[in-house]
Every structure is written in structure tokens, then in C-alpha cells.
Amino acid sequence: MASERSEEIIAALASGRISRREALKRLALLGISAGGITSLLSTAAPRTARAAGRGGSGTVKILYWEAPTIVNPHLAQGTKDFDASRVCLEPLLTVDAAGRFSPVLAANVPSRANGQVAADGRSVVYKLKRGVRWGDGRPFTADDVAFTYQFIANKETGATTYATYDNVATVEALDPLAVKITFKKPTPAWYLPFVGGNGMILPRHALDAYVGSGARNAPFNLKAFGTGPYKVDTFRPGDLVVYSINPYYREPGKPAFDQVQLKGGGDATSAARAVLETAEYDYAWNLQVEWPVLQHLAEGGKGKVITGHGGGVEQIYCNMSDPNRTLDGQRSSVRAPHPFLADARVRQAMGLAIDRMTIARELYGEEGDATVDVLTTPTTYLSPNEKIEYDIDKANRLLDEAGYRRGPDGIRRKGAVAFNVTYQTSVNPLRQKEQEIVKAGWAKIGVGALLKSVDAGVFFSSSPGNNDTYAHFYTDVEMFTSTFGSPFPGTYMGRFYSGDLAKDVPQRENNWSGLDITRWVDKEYNALYEQALVELDPAKNRELWIRMNDRVVSQGVSLPIIDRKQVSAHVTTLDVAENLSPFDAETRNIADWRRTG
Amino acid sequence: MTAYIVRRSVQSLPTLILISMVVFGILALAPGDPLGQLAANPDVPPQVRQLILHQMGLDQPIPIRYVKWAVAFLHGNWGYSFASHVQVNRLILQRLPTDLWVIGSAYLFAVLLAIPIGVLSAVKQYSLLDQIATTLAFIGFSLPTFFTGIVFIIIFSIRLHWFPFIYSVEVHGPVAWAKQAVMPVAVLALFQGAALMRFVRSSMLDNITMDYVRTARAKGLTTWKVIVRHVLRNGLIPVITLLALGVPAIFTGAVVTEQIFRVPGIGSLLIASIENSDTPVVMAITFVYAILVVIFNLIADIFYGNLDPRITYG
């Protein structure tokens, strides 16, 4: 106890919170001998010197148009909460859009070459950085990593990062600076747990009593501290988080700012204004604003728009099942094939008739690129095989050859069924414009489209009672962006996997919880997917994902349109280095943020 | 008088119970759930989602949820926010000072401007002053706050750089506090003051032609005295009701204005909670509002008696 207290005093001295005289007085009060004090202070001396560059740049003000409500990343309800937590908490590794890892709390990146990743894919060993401390001065050890797993794995906790840790069997501390993760099934994705946004490590001593159903009551959730550069000072849920420097932060001379303010609420456009036009705030997150508007705001030169790869793929999903026929008391049943979309040629023709380049140029600008691929991130997984095509003649030929003749109204028919599709998406001005462009293209090939837009809160909700959710998919086609949560495409590409119809296909019996919303059942794809989950050789594994992408795209199950980017903005006087990553928070490198001029 | 207050209070109980049932029912039946944001996140498997819903008590039938909520509310326990798991009353108390400061001062300005201007434009009906005041009032209450708010931002923040348009509780010094409050207060005061001014004017005009006013003039009283002692006193009676009913809004925030200027008041809490289906918070705010409306209605009625001797409470 006494030693711990003395460490706090030394750290306080090192960070300049108390004077040397005050430190001497307090250490003496602890009953430490004069000799002991001298040696303790000598350990503080180099730290004092290093800490000289810490702070001094005032406050950095960050604006999120969604407000954080909790600062425990494993109970987070959205990106805002992850990003607010990431200012003080850290994972073992961070990862960029290309899937490159760099150590944060880990001393190095495990690999098969250095023997830390087991050749049989059953385990991985992490070596941890030495001398890392929590925001309250306690040492960070492998035991905290093990604890974080216990916290998440306890189902009663209701951790929202649960699935990332699904394949983990045990996490054990080998010694204070080494931790071993053992998997239930051999996996190539050793890098899922404790990496990136879903991998932040929690302090055992703050949360030990709150594992399980009490997790949401922990005071830590509102006053988080971690191994990161800042700790939460005050938190007003739904409004503002104020952070101050973590005096025990390991890196000398960092962070540059004395205080971080993360303000939430409002809308994306005015957030862009506050950074680009008035420079009231230093950084604004996720500016989902039409490109021409954003460009106009940035003309003043006060701020800069930054984009990063991996914002997700905006795509049109084709329903393989019939949304208009009721079978077993539900529409879109996997056993009722769609009258014409079940034919791959129709889907391919519809894909050829989408003017992706116009959508990309007019609506997205630098916020996204046209794409025909479903899997674009990590960038190394991008298929080299597909090319962007907008070819009305080819699409018409395809449909003519298939024997679908146009009726008197110009709409093609298969028997008595006219090619009229209901095309739904969420309410969003940009999406409604996209719908119009796509509709115009489809009209040229004799496919009529009825446009429908559903409130985002309903469309993306999980309520089993509402027929308008994306998972019910009670329309012919629907459009939204699927995002990449992790550098391993397992969950992302699980969207097309149907190995277990009862579980994978959304239906009444499973409360529409399956991922395979298109109700596509393809043996070839399923085989590739199952193989990819266990193929340990990285090159072969990558090849499998690319083949899966090609299969989905060539079959026209999904018609990708835009490979979206992450879009944020900062004032010209703020340097945020390479902060954007699709797999980690935008605040991941906030220790490196600094003022320029 | 006491008997009257007791009777009125008892009468309002069924109303309040009905309000709480209706609001609860609408919220429970509304589409979306607090885990909406997680729906598109495949990281949360259905079992876990079910478990979280269970912890929140959302897997129970609506009537049972209502009874549980009502019992807890009567015990002073307003529940916990689904999103932050902070006690709802703490969340509301955290935001109350901001609302009292911003919306309260807007209301005060509105009243301080509306009554004298309203009186003057009634006394000097069709004068230039009346014409100007009336025009401004029409502009004031026909323009919605989201419009005036954005116009103010464009003029005073973006063009002139006079005021910040993002309100923050983390500012230092009275100047900064006042500066950031200027625009939201002005927007609200313009809107409320305009309506109030028109009301004062027409109420004054109703009285100015009355016989007692002529009598007072005939008595030889100066115009000023006639207006202040007689006309104003009678003219203000209906205005009092309007003023009293406006007070609860100070406690529940101005939803639109708070969104535009990111004022962390109760109104923005309400909007965010509705978006996230954070039922306990929405319930508490709407219900507190209902209670305040009932209370201030009662207060207005009691004031009536003081201002108008003809009214007695039997």
C-alpha cells in the first residue's frame, strides 16, 4: 500500500502536478526513510525531464454529431461510444485499412515467423509493453487482458463486442508481461480479439466487481481511465466528455494537449461548418454531407476534409425469395423463389444498367469510389477480376436472349409477371438521389422500379414486429451500406453464407436475426466460406475471400455501387497524422495529435 | 381556498394517469428499439441482443412494464437511461441549469419586451410605432425557430464571427457564457415575445373601449394613470394564463432551438432519447411536463382571483 502511494506521488511530481518540496513532504509522511526518498526521487528525475514536452497546447475540441452515452467500449451502442472510449483505452494492436498491424499495448506484432502465432492456428501469445500504467497509477499486466476477456465472455454482461470473442476458449496470463489466447477452433483470424476498436483492454481493479449483470452499473462506464494518453474528467452523457492528461501515460512528451473536449449532438452539416467555416471546433467526425456542399464549406481554407479507405460498400441486395407470396405465415420465405430475380441473368442485367460513375462523380466526389466489388477492405483483399461496366445494350441483349419480352408498357415480362421491382432504402437525401439514377437506368432495360424509403431508425432496427426492417426484406431489392468491422472478413462475408438455413436466413422463427438477407443459397459459396474460416495459410486464405467476392458479384446477388470512404475534417492548425482506420476509432492516435502554427 | 386547491389537485389525478398510460403506450408500440444502432452490427449476435433486452426488462408485456414503471415512479425512482445507465433524474438535473439559464432568460426577455411594446401599440393604435411593432411581431411568430436560428448562425457566426454557434457547458468566464447564449436566447425571445406582444395588444384594446375607462378619464385622471391603474390591470388577466402556461416549457426545454445550437438542455435530451427509444428518459420528461402544466394551470387560476375580485373560489 505504502509503495503504491509513493508511486502516485512520484508520478504527480513527474507530471508537474505537485512541487518537489510537496513530494518530499508527502513521502516523508508515508514513513519512507531519507535514503529511500532520494532513490525514489532519482527514479522520478528522468520522467520529469521527459514530461517536459507533455501538454501545453491547450484544449482540442472534437465534434461528433452523435453524442456518446457510455465510455466503456464493450458496452458501447455505436461508433460514438467506441471513439470516446478510445481516447483513454487501448487495444493490444491497432490496424489500418490495408490490414497492417502495429503494436499499441503489445510489445510486438505476433506472427508465425516469431513463433507467437501457433502453427496449428489454435493459439497466439502476446508480449506486452513494459512499464505501462493505468490512469490511476496501478501497473498494467497480462492479468488485465485476461480479465477483459472474462468481462466480455460472461453472457450476463451483455457485451456488444461479444461476437469478436466467440471463438476464444481461454485467455491466460503466462507471466505479467505475456498473455496466451487459446481458440476453440483453429483459426487464421488470431487477430480478432484485443485488436482495434473491439479490442480495448479494461482495468481489472476498476471493474472486477461488475462482471455480469451489474456491468452497466459500474462507475467506470462514466469515468473511464485506461492506459491511453487521457482520462475522463467529467462526462455528461449525451452531451460532452472532458478529458485530462493521464499523468502515467508511457510515452514521453505526449500528449500535446492539456485537455480534450468531445462534444456530441446536432447534425453533420453544421458540424462541418463549425470546423471548416468558423473553426470553432478542431475536428469533426463522419461528415455524411453531399460532396458539393462539403467542398463549398472547405473553400474558406480554415479546415481540411480528410478521407480514409474503408467506409463500407453501398450496395443493392437482390431478394432471391418472393416478397409478395406468403408461405408459412411470412413473406420472403427462402422456400418461395422470386419469380424473376431468382434468374441470375436478370440480376446481372440490372447490375450492368447502374450508372455507377455518375453516382460516384455527382453525389460522392471524394467521399467514395465506384465499385463492383463487395469486398474492398482490407485493400489487400480487393479482387483484381471485376471491372466497372455500364452497358445498357449488353444488359438488354442478356434479357432478350433469356426470352423476357417487353410488354406494351415497355416493361419486360416472364409469363404473366411484369418486371416491376420495389426498391427500398433508408430515408437519406443522398440515397434518394441514388435511387433516381438507378431507376432511370433500369427503365432503359425494361425493369420498372417503385421507390420506397423507410426511416433509418426503423429500417436498421431489429424489431421482429416491423415488416419494414432490412432483415425482413419484404421488397424485391434494397440498398444500404455494409461496413467492415474487422480486418478478417468472416462476419462481413457471412452476409451471403447459408450453411444453416434455420440460423443464417432471417425468418420469423429466428426473429429475423440471420445475416443472409438475400436468402441466397449457394453450395459453392458456402464451401468457400467454410474453407476460409479454417485455412491457415494467409495467401491461400486471401485467395478464398477473393473467390467468394467474385462469386457474389458474378451472380449479381449484390450489386455494389460505391466503395465509401470515412470522411472527417480538421482545422488547418491541427495535425492528426494517420488517424483514420476502418477497424479502429478515429481517436486511436490522439496521443500524436498536435497544433501546427 | 385550500379546499379549492385540494379539489383541483384530486381532479387532475385521473388526467395525469391517463397521460402516463397514453405516452407509455405510444412509446412501447413505436417501432425501433434501444439496440437499433447495433442491428447493422453483426458483432452482436441475437442471443446477446435478447439478453440485453431482458436486462432492460423489454421482453415483458407492455401492461406489466407500465405497472412496474408507475410503481417505481411513485417511489421517486424514475429509472435508468437505457443508453448510459445513469439515473434519469440525474440526467435531467444535469441539464436543468442550462435550460433555466438559456430558456429562462429568453422567456424573461420576451415578457419584458412584449408587455411594454404591447401596451404602447394598443394605446397608440395605428401609429408608426404600432405598425413597426406589429410587422416585427408577425415576422417573429411566423418564422419558425429553425429558420431564424440558421439565419442568425449564417449572419452572426459565419459572416461576422461575433458569436459561437455551438453551446458548450465547458467555457470559462461570464463573457463566454453570455456570448454563446446570445443567439439561442434571441431566437427564442423573438418567437415567444412576438406572440405575447400581440396578445397583450389585443387584450388592452378590448379594455380600452370599456365604459369604466371613460369614467376614469371623466374623473380627470391622466391618460398614463388610466392606462396603468385600470386598463393594464384588467388587460393582464388573460395574459397571466398564457404566461403561467409558458413556464413549464422552461423546464422541458426548447427542442428545436437546442438542436440547432447544440444546447445541452432537456429538449435535446428528449430528442436523442426518442431517437434511441430510451423509454425511461422520454417517459420522465413528458410526465414531468404534464405535471408542471397541471400545476401552473392551477397557479394561473389562483392568480386570477387576486387580479380579478369578481372571481371567488367556492
Interface residues (C-beta under 8 A of the other chain):
Chain A: L63 A67 T69 I70 Q77 G78 K155 E156 G158 A159 T160 T161 Y162 A163 T164 D166 N198 S213 R216 N217 N221 L222 R236 P237 G238 D239 L240 V242 Q261 K263 G265 G266 D267 S270 R273 A274 E277 T278 E280 Y281 D455 G457 V458 F460 S461 S462 S463 G465 N466 D468 T469 Y470 A471 F480 S482 T483 G485 T491 Y492 G494 R495 N510 N511 S513 L515
Chain B: P31 G32 D33 P34 L35 G36 Q37 L38 A39 A40 N41 P42 D43 V44 P45 P46 Q47 V48 R49 L51 I52 Q55 Y80 S81 A83 S84 H85 V86 L91 Q94 R95 I153 S157 I158 H161 P164 F165 I166 S168 V169 E170 Q259 I260 R262 P264 S268 L269 A272 E275 N276 S277
